[in-house]
């Protein structure tokens, strides 16, 4: 269950970001930094939860 969230949350966040960019007439290239922040944030969260799974085993 938790593993599915690791894949779904970044996809949902990217879709929301794309929606925001289109609503405000920005291109995907202009929003590239936002995608980087989304992937970095999710990588940190995934890393934290993975660490917690191994620590609490």
C-alpha positions in Angstrom: 0.0 0.0 0.0 2.7 2.5 1.0 4.7 1.6 -2.1 1.9 2.7 -4.3 1.8 6.1 -2.7 5.5 6.5 -3.5 4.5 6.4 -7.2 1.1 8.1 -7.0 2.0 11.2 -5.0 4.7 12.6 -7.4 2.4 12.0 -10.4 -0.5 13.8 -8.7 1.8 16.7 -7.7 3.2 16.9 -11.3 -0.4 17.0 -12.7 -1.3 19.8 -10.3 1.8 21.7 -11.3 1.0 21.3 -15.0 -2.5 22.5 -14.4 -1.2 25.5 -12.5 1.3 26.3 -15.3 -1.4 26.1 -18.0 -3.8 28.2 -15.9 -1.3 31.0 -15.6 -0.1 30.7 -19.2 3.4 29.4 -18.5 5.2 26.8 -20.5 6.6 23.5 -19.1 10.1 24.8 -19.7 9.4 27.8 -17.5 8.1 25.5 -14.8 11.0 23.1 -15.0 12.3 24.3 -11.6 9.0 23.4 -10.0 9.3 19.9 -11.4 12.7 19.6 -9.9 11.4 20.8 -6.5 8.6 18.2 -6.7 11.0 15.4 -7.5 13.5 16.4 -4.8 10.8 16.7 -2.2 9.4 13.3 -3.0 12.8 11.7 -3.1 13.5 13.0 0.4 10.1 11.7 1.7 10.7 8.3 0.0 14.2 8.2 1.5 12.9 9.0 5.0 10.1 6.4 4.9 12.5 3.8 3.5 14.9 4.5 6.3 12.1 4.2 8.8 11.1 0.8 7.4 14.6 -0.5 7.9 15.1 1.1 11.3 11.9 -0.3 12.7 12.2 -3.8 11.3 
